[in-house]
Amino acid sequence: MKGLYLVLAGSIFIAGCGENGSGKTSKNYDSQAEWATQMLLKNYWNEQGKFLNNAYPYVAELEEPLHYWWKAHGVDAMMDGYERSGDEAYLIKAEEIVKGIIKRNGSLFNEFYDDMEWLGLSALRLYDATESETVKNYVLKLWADIKTAWWEDELGGLAWKKDQRESRNACSNAPAAILAARLYERFGNTEDLEWAKKIYVWQKAHLVDPDSGLVYDGLELDDKGVINVNKDWIFTYNLGTYIGAGVELYNITQERSYLEDAEKTATAALDYHIRKENGLFKEDGTGDGGLFKGILIRYLVNLYKVTAQDDIKEMIYHNAEVLLAGSDAQETGLFGTVWDQPAKQPLDLAVQLSGVFLVEAAAKIAKLKQG
């Protein structure tokens, strides 16, 4: 991986003091991450509903549908803030968002299995901090429902949506493997570890290119009984969660094959999704796509915690520096789909969250380097 990014670094980084060429320290990144999260709350928090709005500025017609999974990642944003700062106000906000999702949704459960996986992952982080039995029960109930997505048929794997059994997608499998692995780590149920391994093996066999490590979006059984793999959609978040699943299983088992898989896919992710001319992430669009690269960045940080690879660190630092340097971002705290350009309004919560996750990632890596 180092060879790829050092080529980029030769053309995009300016020499200077500090390990990222700007003199940036963990204290600086901490303060920037705190500012970014506080601006997220300032611009998106809905005090009446106790959750984050779908867009800034608030537009009533943009508040439907609920966007369950965007708000689940809002819980992650609050947990990042808490883990960085120790400020329990973030825990209160995280719990309010979880309850707000359930209230708005009319149920804990959702028709999209991946949406429930995202909430399960973020709520488990909330449980880690609070040991709330209510939150734990939310996670376990979600996990029980998620497991019903698995089919022992000609496709295998976990379905994406409850009324679309014919589609099996990366977005509903790798996050489930991460959740299963973390549940095993917390509660010691060996069945959860077996689930994590089973899901991972299925995804690697069916949706991961064995040569490059790129992750395909999904496979589908058509009306003629033919299984088709969608190799045209190579999304950042699917790469990220496959990396994340590999890191989780490596941490548990210490089997190097999992870590090697994660490293190969991380190399592919940086090659495929980074613009060669400037070292920035490509645009993933608005709406759901706006969250995709933020998810990849989260799981690249988890890989970095194990491998301390310079290319991951430098890519995150550089993208964060460019994002934060924008005059529009400094003035409004809004982060658009293209990180070297001003944000366009109305700005989806999904897009804003990716920017916040990037700045938090820089703070996490800087703190790891200091330690």
C-alpha positions as CSV (number, residue, x, y, z in Angstrom):
1,M,0.0,0.0,0.0
2,K,2.8,2.4,0.7
3,G,4.0,2.5,-2.9
4,L,0.6,3.8,-4.1
5,Y,0.3,6.6,-1.7
6,L,3.9,7.8,-1.8
7,V,3.5,8.5,-5.5
8,L,0.5,10.7,-4.7
9,A,2.3,12.3,-1.8
10,G,5.1,13.5,-4.1
11,S,2.7,15.8,-5.9
12,I,0.1,16.8,-3.2
13,F,1.9,17.4,0.0
14,I,3.9,20.5,0.9
15,A,6.9,20.0,3.2
16,G,6.6,21.5,6.6
17,C,6.8,20.8,10.3
18,G,4.8,18.0,11.9
19,E,4.2,14.5,10.6
20,N,1.6,15.5,8.0
21,G,3.4,18.5,6.6
22,S,1.3,21.1,8.3
23,G,2.4,21.1,12.0
24,K,-1.0,19.7,12.9
25,T,-1.0,18.0,16.3
26,S,-3.5,15.7,18.0
27,K,-4.6,18.7,20.1
28,N,-5.4,20.6,16.9
29,Y,-7.3,17.7,15.4
30,D,-9.2,17.2,18.7
31,S,-10.3,20.8,18.6
32,Q,-11.3,20.6,14.9
33,A,-13.2,17.4,15.6
34,E,-15.0,19.0,18.5
35,W,-15.9,22.0,16.3
36,A,-17.1,19.8,13.5
37,T,-19.4,17.8,15.8
38,Q,-20.7,20.9,17.5
39,M,-21.5,22.4,14.1
40,L,-23.3,19.2,13.1
41,L,-25.5,19.6,16.2
42,K,-26.0,23.3,15.6
43,N,-27.0,22.8,11.9
44,Y,-28.9,19.5,12.1
45,W,-30.2,18.9,15.7
46,N,-34.0,18.8,16.0
47,E,-34.7,19.5,19.7
48,Q,-38.4,18.7,19.4
49,G,-37.9,15.3,17.8
50,K,-34.6,14.6,19.6
51,F,-32.8,13.5,16.5
52,L,-30.8,14.9,13.5
53,N,-32.7,16.4,10.6
54,N,-32.3,15.0,7.1
55,A,-31.0,18.3,5.6
56,Y,-29.6,21.7,6.4
57,P,-31.3,24.1,6.2
58,Y,-34.4,22.5,7.6
59,V,-37.0,21.9,4.9
60,A,-40.2,20.2,6.0
61,E,-40.7,18.2,2.8
62,L,-37.1,16.8,3.1
63,E,-37.9,15.2,6.4
64,E,-39.6,12.3,4.8
65,P,-38.7,9.5,4.6
66,L,-37.1,8.9,8.0
67,H,-33.7,7.8,6.7
68,Y,-33.3,5.3,9.6
69,W,-29.7,4.5,8.6
70,W,-28.5,8.1,8.4
71,K,-29.7,8.7,11.9
72,A,-28.1,5.4,13.1
73,H,-24.8,6.9,11.9
74,G,-25.7,10.0,13.8
75,V,-25.4,7.9,16.9
76,D,-21.9,6.9,15.7
77,A,-21.1,10.6,15.4
78,M,-22.2,11.2,19.0
79,M,-20.2,8.2,20.2
80,D,-17.1,9.5,18.4
81,G,-17.5,12.8,20.3
82,Y,-17.9,11.0,23.6
83,E,-14.9,8.7,23.1
84,R,-12.8,11.6,22.1
85,S,-13.8,14.1,24.8
86,G,-15.4,12.1,27.6
87,D,-18.3,14.6,27.5
88,E,-21.4,12.7,28.7
89,A,-23.6,15.2,26.9
90,Y,-22.8,13.2,23.8
91,L,-24.1,10.0,25.4
92,I,-27.4,11.8,26.1
93,K,-27.7,12.8,22.5
94,A,-26.8,9.3,21.3
95,E,-29.5,7.8,23.4
96,E,-32.0,10.4,22.3
97,I,-31.3,9.6,18.6
98,V,-31.8,5.9,19.2
99,K,-35.1,6.6,20.9
100,G,-36.0,9.1,18.2
101,I,-35.4,6.6,15.4
102,I,-37.7,4.1,17.1
103,K,-40.4,6.6,17.7
104,R,-40.3,8.0,14.2
105,N,-40.1,4.6,12.6
106,G,-42.9,3.2,14.8
107,S,-40.8,0.2,15.6
108,L,-37.2,-0.9,16.4
109,F,-37.2,-3.0,13.2
110,N,-36.9,-1.9,9.6
111,E,-37.5,-3.5,6.2
112,F,-33.9,-3.0,5.2
113,Y,-31.6,-5.4,7.0
114,D,-28.5,-3.2,6.6
115,D,-30.3,-0.3,8.2
116,M,-30.8,-2.4,11.3
117,E,-27.2,-3.5,11.2
118,W,-26.0,0.1,11.3
119,L,-28.2,0.8,14.3
120,G,-27.1,-2.3,16.0
121,L,-23.4,-1.3,15.6
122,S,-23.9,2.2,16.8
123,A,-26.2,1.2,19.7
124,L,-23.6,-1.4,20.8
125,R,-21.1,1.4,21.2
126,L,-23.7,3.3,23.3
127,Y,-24.1,0.2,25.4
128,D,-20.3,-0.1,25.9
129,A,-20.3,3.4,27.4
130,T,-23.5,3.2,29.5
131,E,-24.1,-0.6,30.1
132,S,-27.8,0.2,29.6
133,E,-29.8,-3.0,29.6
134,T,-32.4,-1.3,27.5
135,V,-29.9,-0.4,24.8
136,K,-28.4,-3.9,25.0
137,N,-31.8,-5.4,24.4
138,Y,-32.3,-3.2,21.4
139,V,-29.1,-4.6,19.9
140,L,-29.9,-8.2,20.7
141,K,-33.4,-7.9,19.3
142,L,-32.0,-6.3,16.1
143,W,-29.5,-9.1,15.8
144,A,-32.1,-11.8,16.1
145,D,-34.1,-10.2,13.3
146,I,-31.0,-9.7,11.1
147,K,-30.2,-13.4,11.3
148,T,-33.5,-14.2,9.6
149,A,-32.0,-12.6,6.4
150,W,-29.8,-15.6,5.9
151,W,-30.8,-18.1,3.3
152,E,-29.4,-21.6,2.6
153,D,-30.3,-21.5,-1.0
154,E,-28.6,-21.2,-4.4
155,L,-27.6,-17.6,-3.5
156,G,-26.7,-17.9,0.1
157,G,-25.8,-15.0,2.3
158,L,-27.9,-12.3,4.0
159,A,-30.7,-10.6,2.0
160,W,-30.7,-6.9,1.7
161,K,-34.4,-6.2,2.1
162,K,-37.3,-8.2,3.7
163,D,-39.4,-8.2,0.5
164,Q,-36.4,-8.7,-1.9
165,R,-35.1,-12.2,-1.1
166,E,-33.6,-12.5,-4.6
167,S,-30.9,-9.9,-3.8
168,R,-27.9,-10.6,-1.5
169,N,-25.6,-7.5,-1.1
170,A,-22.3,-6.5,0.5
171,C,-24.1,-3.8,2.5
172,S,-26.2,-6.4,4.4
173,N,-23.4,-9.0,4.9
174,A,-20.1,-7.4,6.1
175,P,-21.8,-5.0,8.6
176,A,-23.6,-8.1,10.0
177,A,-20.2,-9.9,10.3
178,I,-18.8,-6.9,12.2
179,L,-21.8,-6.9,14.5
180,A,-21.6,-10.6,15.2
181,A,-17.9,-10.4,16.0
182,R,-18.4,-7.5,18.4
183,L,-21.3,-9.3,20.1
184,Y,-19.0,-12.3,20.6
185,E,-16.3,-10.0,22.1
186,R,-18.8,-8.4,24.5
187,F,-20.9,-11.4,25.6
188,G,-18.9,-14.5,24.7
189,N,-21.6,-16.4,22.7
190,T,-19.6,-18.7,20.4
191,E,-22.6,-18.8,18.0
192,D,-22.0,-15.1,17.2
193,L,-18.4,-15.8,16.3
194,E,-19.5,-18.6,14.0
195,W,-22.0,-16.3,12.4
196,A,-19.3,-13.7,11.8
197,K,-17.0,-16.3,10.2
198,K,-19.8,-17.8,8.1
199,I,-20.9,-14.4,6.7
200,Y,-17.3,-13.4,6.0
201,V,-16.6,-16.6,4.2
202,W,-19.7,-16.2,2.0
203,Q,-18.9,-12.6,1.1
204,K,-15.3,-13.3,0.3
205,A,-16.3,-16.2,-2.0
206,H,-19.1,-14.4,-3.8
207,L,-18.5,-10.6,-3.7
208,V,-14.7,-10.0,-3.5
209,D,-12.5,-10.0,-6.5
210,P,-9.7,-12.5,-5.6
211,D,-7.0,-10.6,-7.5
212,S,-7.6,-7.0,-6.6
213,G,-9.6,-7.2,-3.3
214,L,-12.3,-4.9,-4.7
215,V,-15.8,-5.7,-3.3
216,Y,-18.8,-6.0,-5.6
217,D,-22.2,-4.6,-4.6
218,G,-24.2,-7.8,-4.7
219,L,-25.6,-10.7,-6.5
220,E,-29.1,-11.4,-7.7
221,L,-31.2,-14.2,-9.1
222,D,-33.0,-13.1,-12.2
223,D,-36.3,-14.4,-13.4
224,K,-34.6,-17.0,-15.6
225,G,-32.8,-18.5,-12.6
226,V,-29.4,-17.1,-13.5
227,I,-27.2,-15.7,-10.7
228,N,-25.7,-12.3,-11.8
229,V,-23.0,-10.5,-9.8
230,N,-23.1,-6.7,-10.0
231,K,-19.4,-5.9,-10.7
232,D,-20.1,-2.4,-12.0
233,W,-20.9,-0.9,-8.5
234,I,-17.7,-0.7,-6.4
235,F,-18.8,1.4,-3.5
236,T,-16.6,2.9,-0.8
237,Y,-18.7,1.7,2.1
238,N,-18.7,-1.9,0.9
239,L,-14.9,-1.9,0.8
240,G,-14.9,-0.3,4.2
241,T,-17.1,-2.9,5.9
242,Y,-15.3,-5.8,4.4
243,I,-12.0,-4.3,5.8
244,G,-13.8,-3.8,9.1
245,A,-15.0,-7.5,9.2
246,G,-11.5,-8.7,8.5
247,V,-10.0,-6.6,11.2
248,E,-12.6,-7.7,13.8
249,L,-12.0,-11.4,13.0
250,Y,-8.2,-10.9,13.0
251,N,-8.4,-9.2,16.4
252,I,-10.4,-12.2,17.8
253,T,-8.6,-15.1,16.1
254,Q,-5.1,-13.7,15.3
255,E,-5.4,-15.5,11.9
256,R,-3.3,-13.4,9.5
257,S,-5.5,-14.3,6.5
258,Y,-8.1,-11.9,7.8
259,L,-5.6,-9.1,8.1
260,E,-4.1,-9.8,4.7
261,D,-7.6,-9.6,3.2
262,A,-8.2,-6.3,4.9
263,E,-4.9,-4.9,3.7
264,K,-5.5,-6.0,0.1
265,T,-8.9,-4.4,0.0
266,A,-7.6,-1.2,1.6
267,T,-4.9,-1.0,-1.1
268,A,-7.7,-1.5,-3.7
269,A,-9.9,1.2,-2.1
270,L,-7.2,3.8,-2.1
271,D,-6.3,3.0,-5.7
272,Y,-9.9,2.9,-6.9
273,H,-11.5,5.7,-5.0
274,I,-8.7,8.3,-4.6
275,R,-8.3,10.9,-7.3
276,K,-4.7,10.6,-8.6
277,E,-4.4,14.3,-9.5
278,N,-5.0,15.6,-5.9
279,G,-5.1,12.7,-3.5
280,L,-8.8,13.4,-2.5
281,F,-11.6,11.0,-2.3
282,K,-13.9,10.9,-5.4
283,E,-17.4,12.2,-5.1
284,D,-20.0,9.7,-3.9
285,G,-22.9,12.0,-4.6
286,T,-25.8,13.2,-2.3
287,G,-28.4,11.1,-0.5
288,D,-27.3,7.7,0.7
289,G,-24.1,7.9,-1.3
290,G,-23.0,10.8,0.7
291,L,-22.3,8.5,3.7
292,F,-20.3,6.0,1.8
293,K,-16.8,7.3,2.0
294,G,-17.2,8.3,5.7
295,I,-17.9,4.6,6.4
296,L,-14.8,3.5,4.5
297,I,-12.7,6.0,6.5
298,R,-14.0,4.7,9.8
299,Y,-12.9,1.1,9.0
300,L,-9.6,2.3,7.5
301,V,-8.9,3.8,10.9
302,N,-9.6,0.4,12.5
303,L,-7.1,-1.2,10.2
304,Y,-4.6,1.6,11.0
305,K,-4.9,0.7,14.7
306,V,-3.5,-2.7,13.9
307,T,-1.0,-1.9,11.1
308,A,0.0,1.7,11.5
309,Q,0.3,2.0,7.7
310,D,1.6,5.4,6.6
311,D,-0.6,5.6,3.5
312,I,-3.8,5.4,5.5
313,K,-2.6,8.1,7.9
314,E,-1.4,10.5,5.2
315,M,-4.5,10.0,3.1
316,I,-6.8,10.9,6.0
317,Y,-4.6,13.8,7.1
318,H,-4.5,15.3,3.6
319,N,-8.3,14.9,3.0
320,A,-9.0,16.5,6.4
321,E,-6.6,19.4,5.8
322,V,-8.2,20.2,2.5
323,L,-11.7,19.9,3.9
324,L,-11.0,22.1,6.9
325,A,-9.1,24.7,4.8
326,G,-12.1,25.7,2.7
327,S,-13.4,29.1,3.6
328,D,-17.0,28.0,3.3
329,A,-16.4,25.1,5.7
330,Q,-14.7,27.4,8.2
331,E,-17.6,29.9,8.1
332,T,-20.6,27.5,8.1
333,G,-19.2,24.1,9.3
334,L,-20.8,22.5,6.3
335,F,-19.0,19.8,4.3
336,G,-20.1,19.0,0.8
337,T,-19.8,16.0,-1.5
338,V,-16.5,17.3,-2.9
339,W,-14.0,18.1,-0.2
340,D,-12.2,20.8,-2.0
341,Q,-15.3,22.7,-3.0
342,P,-18.0,24.6,-1.1
343,A,-21.1,22.6,0.1
344,K,-24.3,23.0,-1.8
345,Q,-27.5,23.6,0.1
346,P,-29.8,22.0,1.1
347,L,-27.1,19.6,2.4
348,D,-28.0,16.1,3.2
349,L,-27.2,14.8,6.7
350,A,-25.5,11.8,5.0
351,V,-23.0,14.1,3.3
352,Q,-22.3,16.1,6.4
353,L,-21.7,13.0,8.5
354,S,-18.9,11.8,6.1
355,G,-17.1,15.1,6.6
356,V,-17.4,14.8,10.4
357,F,-16.2,11.2,10.3
358,L,-13.2,12.3,8.3
359,V,-12.2,15.0,10.9
360,E,-12.8,12.5,13.8
361,A,-10.6,10.0,12.0
362,A,-7.7,12.5,11.8
363,A,-8.1,13.1,15.5
364,K,-8.1,9.4,16.3
365,I,-5.0,8.7,14.2
366,A,-3.1,11.7,15.6
367,K,-3.9,10.5,19.1
368,L,-2.7,7.0,18.3
369,K,0.6,8.4,16.9
370,Q,1.1,10.5,20.1
371,G,0.5,7.4,22.3
